[in-house]
Amino acid sequence: MRARSRAGGPPESFEEFQASVLFCARCRAPQPVRERLLLILPDGELHEYLCTVCGGSVGSRKVTAAPAVLIPS
């Protein structure tokens, strides 16, 4: 996790975050999770978090792609 600074503002704490433990409603307890790629979208990817104990979905996150850089030729 890398800190990133915006011009004129305070540095951000994290650039990207991934969960390792989330609350599972089926197990009724915090459980370790695994992440799987659910969808590839035009503007990024959608990932789903699955409980490692029961296999139930406990959350999701969207990773947005960096904007394309056009280089004039």
C-alpha positions as CSV (number, residue, x, y, z in Angstrom):
1,M,0.0,0.0,0.0
2,R,1.6,3.2,-1.1
3,A,0.8,6.7,0.1
4,R,-0.1,9.2,-2.6
5,S,-0.1,13.0,-2.3
6,R,-2.5,15.3,-4.0
7,A,-1.3,18.7,-5.0
8,G,-1.9,21.2,-2.2
9,G,-3.6,18.6,0.0
10,P,-2.7,16.1,2.8
11,P,-1.3,12.8,1.7
12,E,-3.8,9.9,1.3
13,S,-3.4,7.0,3.7
14,F,-3.9,4.2,1.2
15,E,-4.1,3.9,-2.6
16,E,-5.8,0.5,-2.6
17,F,-7.4,-1.6,0.1
18,Q,-8.2,-5.3,0.2
19,A,-10.2,-7.0,3.0
20,S,-8.9,-10.1,4.6
21,V,-11.7,-10.6,7.3
22,L,-15.3,-9.6,7.0
23,F,-18.5,-10.3,9.0
24,C,-20.5,-13.2,7.5
25,A,-24.2,-13.1,8.1
26,R,-24.5,-16.9,7.7
27,C,-21.8,-17.8,10.1
28,R,-22.8,-14.8,12.4
29,A,-19.1,-14.0,13.0
30,P,-16.1,-12.3,11.4
31,Q,-14.5,-14.8,9.0
32,P,-11.5,-14.8,6.6
33,V,-12.5,-14.1,3.0
34,R,-11.2,-14.7,-0.4
35,E,-11.6,-12.4,-3.3
36,R,-12.7,-13.5,-6.8
37,L,-13.1,-11.5,-10.0
38,L,-16.8,-11.3,-10.8
39,L,-17.0,-9.0,-13.8
40,I,-14.8,-7.0,-16.1
41,L,-16.4,-3.7,-16.9
42,P,-15.4,-1.0,-19.4
43,D,-14.3,1.3,-16.5
44,G,-12.7,-1.3,-14.2
45,E,-13.4,-4.7,-12.5
46,L,-15.9,-5.9,-10.0
47,H,-14.6,-8.3,-7.3
48,E,-16.6,-10.3,-4.8
49,Y,-15.6,-11.4,-1.3
50,L,-16.5,-14.9,-0.3
51,C,-16.5,-16.4,3.2
52,T,-13.9,-19.2,3.4
53,V,-16.0,-21.1,5.9
54,C,-19.5,-21.3,4.3
55,G,-18.7,-19.9,0.8
56,G,-21.4,-17.2,1.0
57,S,-20.9,-13.7,-0.6
58,V,-20.0,-11.1,2.1
59,G,-19.2,-8.1,0.0
60,S,-17.8,-6.7,-3.2
61,R,-15.5,-3.9,-4.4
62,K,-15.0,-2.1,-7.7
63,V,-11.5,-1.5,-8.9
64,T,-11.5,1.4,-11.4
65,A,-9.1,1.4,-14.3
66,A,-6.6,4.2,-14.7
67,P,-7.7,6.6,-17.4
68,A,-6.1,5.9,-20.8
69,V,-3.2,8.2,-21.7
70,L,-3.2,9.3,-25.3
71,I,0.2,10.0,-26.8
72,P,0.1,12.2,-29.9
73,S,2.0,10.7,-32.9
